[in-house]
């Protein structure tokens, strides 16, 4: 009898944890294949520190082959899943087509940047879901400060030193907090930049920062941001984005060359392509993470609408904590479907949240205890070190070096604006179409890429409509 074939689509928090746990449970008795566009797991919560020059990019990536030795890694993106034939069709990094057969399928494709029908946003904004976007933002911010220094026009200098972040959730708040420290350091230590004042704006239609968290954590974060100089504007968003700036919903036009889109995420479009019941774009599953009517298909993480047994009638939110825990439960239930152990329903207990605000500042409520300042900073960094599946020593070393040495503000120019479009289903890849034409027309004076580039991009199929929010 042949060994069962298990295919996992996606290596985010849910997919990686599923593969890791299944590898241990199967003990070589099953063929486990992991399909992912990159050969690494990205520890997304530390991505703002990459954009701010604190951590080197490889610190927040964990090798899939190096940490999952009993799992076969296939590089590629799923194009189509034939549920009746039990096959996953995919495209590899060099454009080659492939097919994977399965007895059990785990859909853990994750999420992509959430688009809204706001004129100019898709053309002028950049998201913050993948490593290429973080590297682009670090280079872009550094370049804007350099160009502002060389400019003799005060208005143009101010525009280049103005950075607008839309979305005051976890990601947007941390990007603005770290970004203000990053640009302040570039200005304060340079005698020719005396009088320059980088300006970071944090916008959200909500009435407070971090609206999904306890109000005390929200107040802590708001206070830190404002004391640091971030212009926090609640109840305000972008009405239109242009090449020269953004028009806000309150009527003000802000001159800027930087618009960071952190309004949230939506499930990967792959979920919608299956023709299965959905809940706001997520696959409906039962408490055991199984798709009703398809006993061989499981789903977890941002791609799955998992019933919240602690709050009957609702679904678990799209967070890394839930995805990580669901991955473990999913692996046990797949093993149980082959007769190894008992299946279990997904239940969770809220262990609290942490928000890194840069420097020694943070907001945290471990086990319901609200913390701020240095204590919260220590808890936040300790949590991240414990949660990361690798690179802990390297991350800790980078934190130590950042504390005792000046930060390096170097523009490498490896990721161009048009290679990380907001309107893409693959934020983890910097891509251009086959044939060498850029996905977005490069700005005047910038050359098109050469032939040694990845194919793509995968365009979004879930374009927003009026009223989408």
N, C-alpha and C positions, 0 to 999 in steps of 0.2 A: 504493500500500500504506500503511495507517494505521500510525502510530507505535506501538510496543509500550507497553503500560500497566503500570506497576510501582506496586504499592500496598504501603506500609510501615505496619504497625500498631504504634504506640508510638514515642515520641521520647526514650527513655532513652539510656543510653550506646551500646547496640547500634544502636537505630533511628536515632539522630541521626548516628552515624558512617557507617552504611549510606547514608543520604540524602546526606550531605556528599560521600562518595566517589563515589557514583553520579552526582551532579550534575556532577562534574568529568569522569567517564569518558564519560557519555552525550553531553555537549556539545550538548544540545538535540535529540538524535535519539530521545528517549524521553519519555513523559509520566510524571513521577514524582509520586506523591501520598503525602503523609504524614498519617496519621490519628492524632490525639492529643487528649486532653481539654483540654490547655492550649496556649497559643501559645508556650511556652518549654521549653527544655531545662534541667533542674535538675542542677546540679553537687552531687550528694548528699554527697560527703565533707566539704564545708564547712557542712553544715546545722547541726551542733552550735554553730558560731560565730554563726549567726543566733539560735539559742535563747539564747545567752549574751550577746547584745547587742553583739558585736564587729562583725559585718557586717550591713549593711542587707539586707533580703530580695532586692531586685533585683540585688544583687551576685552571688548564686549562681544567677541565672537568665540564660539566653542566648536572645534572641529567635530563634524559628525562621524567621519571615519575613525578618528582618533579616540572617541569616547563611546562609540557604538560598534565594537569590533565584530559582533555577531549579527549585524544588520547590513544588508546590501544597500548601498546608496546609489540611486539613479538620478543623475542631474537632468532636470527638465521641468516643464510646466504642463499640467494636465489641460488638454484641449477639450476632451469629451470623455464621458464615462458611459459605457453601455451596460446598464444595470442587468438587462436580460442575459447578455452574453458573459457577464462578469469580467469585463475588460476595462482597463484604463488606457486611453490613448493620450500620448504626450508628445511634445516637441522638445528635443534636446537643445543644448546651448549653441550648437552649430547648425541648427535648422533641421536636423535629422528627426524623422518620425519614429515612434516606438509604441509598443503595446505591452501591457502588463496584465497577466491573468491573475485572478484572485479567488480564494474561498471566503476570505473575510476582507472587508474594505473599511478603512478608517478615514473619514473625511475631516481633516484638520487644516483646511486651507487658510484659515485666519481671516484677516480683514484688510481693507484698503482705505485710502483717504476718502473721506466723505465729501462729496461735491454738493454745492447748492447752486441754484440758478441765478447767480449774481454776475452781471456783465463784467467780463475781463478777468475774472478770478482764475479760470482754467489756463489763461494765457500768461498771466503775470505773477501768480502765486506759486509757491512751492510747498510741498507737504513735508512731513517729518515722521515717516514710517520705516525708512530703511537707512542703511549705512551710507549709500551714495548721497542721499538727501542731507544727512548730517555733515558729510565731508564737503558737499557743495556749500552749505550754509557757513561753515567755518571759513572756507576760502573767500566766499562772497563778502562776509562781514569784514574780514581782514582787508580785502581789496577796497571796500568802500571807505574805510578809515584812511588807507594810504592815499586814495584819490582825493579825499576831502582835504588832507594835509597839503596836497600839491595845488589845490584850487585857490584862485584869487577872488572867486565870487562867493561872498558870504552865504547867499541863498542856496547856491549849489552845494556848498560845503555842508550846510544844515540839512539839506535833503539827503545827502549821502550818509550823514550821521544819524538819520532817523530810521528806526526799525520797527515795523508794525507786526505784532503777533495777534492772530485772531483765534480765540478759543482759550478760556481760562480754566480748562480742566487740568488734569495731571501734566500732560505734555506741554501745553502752552504756558502754564505757570512756571514750570521748571526751565523751559527755553528762555523765557523773559528774565527770570532770576539769574540764571547763569550768563545770559547774553550781556546784561548790564555790567556784571563784574568783568567779563572778558573785554568789553570795549573800554571800560574805565581804566583797566590796567594798560591798554595800548596808548591811551591818552596821557595818563598821569606820569608815566615814566619817560616821556619824550619831551624835551625842552621846546621843540618847534611846534608842539601841539597845545601850548598854554592857551587857555580860554576855550578850547573845543569841549563841547559837552555832548557826548552821545545820548540820544534820546530813544528810549524803548517805550512803545505803547502796547498795552495789553487790553484787548477788546473782547467783550462777550455780551450777548443779549440777556444773560442771566443777571440776577440782582446782586450776586456776590461771587468772589473768586472761589474756585473749587466747590461748585454748588452741590456736588454729589456727596460731599463729606460733612462731618459734624461742623456746626457753625463756629465752634471755638477754634478748630483747625483752620477754617476759612479766615477767621479774623487774624490769626497768627500769620498766615501767609500774606494776607493783604497788608498788614502792618510792615512786614519785612520788605515787601516789594516797594511800598511807598517811601519808606525810609531810605531805601537804596537809590531812589530816583526814578523808578518805573512809573510811567503815567498810566494808572489803572483806570479804565473807563467801563463801568458796568452799564448794562442797558443800551449799549452801543455796538454797532457792527459795521461792516463794509457794505455800502450800497453799490459802488462801482469801482473797479480797479483799472488803472490806465498805466501807460509807460512812465508817466511822470509822478504818479502818486495814487492815493485812494480817496474816494469820496465817502465820508462816513454817513451813517443814517441820521445823525443830528445836523447834517448840512455842512459840516466843516470839510474842507479839502486839505489833506495832509501830503505835503511834498515828501516823497520817499522813493527809494529804489529797492526796497526790501519788504516783501509781504510773505509772512510765514503762516501757512494754513494749518491750524491745529483744532479745527472745530469738532473733531471726532472721527469715528470710523464707521464703515458699513461692511457687512459680510462680503467676502470674496464673491465676485459674480459667478463663480463655478457652481455655487449652491443653487442659484436660480435656474441654471441650465439643465438641472436633473429632472424637472417636472414633478418634484415631490412637494408635499405640503410645506409651506413656509410660514414663519412668524417674523414679519418685518425683515425679510431677506434671509433669515436663518432657518436651517432645516429643523423641523419639528422632530424631537426624539422623545422617548419615554425616560423615566428616571434612571434606567439602566444604560442610557446613551445609545439605544438601538432605534433605528428608523422603523416606525410602524409599517408592517406589510413587507419589509425587506429585512428579514432576520440576519442576513449576512452583512448588512451595512450598519456601521456605527459612525457617529459624528460627535465631536467635542470641540471645545474652544469657541472662538468667535463665530465659527460657521454653524454652530448648533444652538437651538433654543431649548435649553435644558430646564425642565420644571424645577422651581425652587421649592423644595419640600419644607423649608423653614417659613415660607410665605406663600401658602396655597393660592393658586390662581395667577402667579407671576412666574417670570423666568429669571434665571441667574444673569447678572450683567456681564458685559463683555470686558472682562479684566484678566490680567495675567495670572492673578491668584487663582481664579476659578479655572482657567485653562490648564494650569499646572496640575491642580488637584483632579480635574476631570480626566486628564491623560492617564493618571495612575488607575483610576476606577475603570476606565475604558479597557486598559490592558488586562486587568483582572477579569472583566466580563468576557473578553474575547477568549481568554484561557478557559473560563468556565464553559463557554459554548463548545469547547472541545473535550469537556469532561474533567478538566483540571481545576478543582476548587469550586466554590460557590459564587454565583454572581451577586453583585451588591448594587444598591441604589445610591445615586450621588446625593450626599448630604454634606453640608459645610457648616463650619462655625466661624463667625467673623473674628479674625485675630487682630484686626486693626489695620491701619494704613500708614504709609510713610510718604512724605513729599520732600524731596531734596531741594533746598533753596539756595545752594551754593555757599562756599566758604564753610563756616561752622554752623550755619543756620539751617533749620529744617522744621517741619511740623509733623508730628507723629502721635498716634494714640494706640500703642501696643496694649492688647488686652483691655482696651477701653480707658487706659490712663493717658490723659492728654499731656503732651510734652511740647516744649518749644526750646529754642536756643541751642546751646552746646549739647545738652542732654538728648534732645531730639536728633541733632546731627549725628551723635555717636550711635544712637539706636538705628537710625536710617542706614548708615554705612555698614553697621554690623549686620543688619537684615540683608542687605544686598550681597555681602560677602557670603553669608550662609545660604542664600537662595541660588547663587550662581553655581552651575554644574561644573565649572572649571575656571582657570585663570585667576584664582583668588589671590595668590601671592603677587602676580603681576599687577593686578588692580590696586592692591594695598601699596605696592611699591610706587606706582604712579601717583597715588594720593599723597604719599610721604614726600616725593620729589616736588609735587606741586605746592606743598606747604612751605618748603624751604628754598625753592629756586624760582626765578621769574618764569612766567609762562611764555612759551614760544609762539608768537603770532606770525606764522609763516604761511604764505599763500602758495600752495603747490600747483594749483591749476589743473588737477587731474580730472575733476568732474565739472563739465560745463553746464550752463543753465538749461540748454535744450536737451540734455541727456537725462534730466530728471523731471519730466513733465508731471504736473499734478494729475492730469487725466490719464492714468495708467492703472492697469490691473496688476502691475508688478513693481511696487515701490522698492523692492529689495534689489532691483537690477537697474544699472545705468545703461540705457539701450537706445539704439537708433535703428531705423528700418534697414533691411537688407539692401545692398546696393550703395551704402555709404551716405544716403541723404539723411539729415538729422530729423528727429521726430518733431521738433519745433524749429522753425527757421532761425538759424543763429543770428545774433545781432550783427549789424554792419561792422566789418573789420575782423570778425572771427571766422576762421576757416572751417569748412565742413570736415568731419572726421575722416580718417583714412580707412582703408579696407580691413584693418585688423580690429574690428569692433564686433560686439555681440549683435545678433539679429534682434529684431523687435521694432518698436515696443509692442507689447500686448495692449491694445487699446481697450478702454472701458466699454462694456456693453450696457452698463446700468446708468446711462446719462440721466441726470436729474430732470424733473419736470417742475413746472410751476407749483408751488405749494409744498414741495419737498422740504423737510426741515430736520 
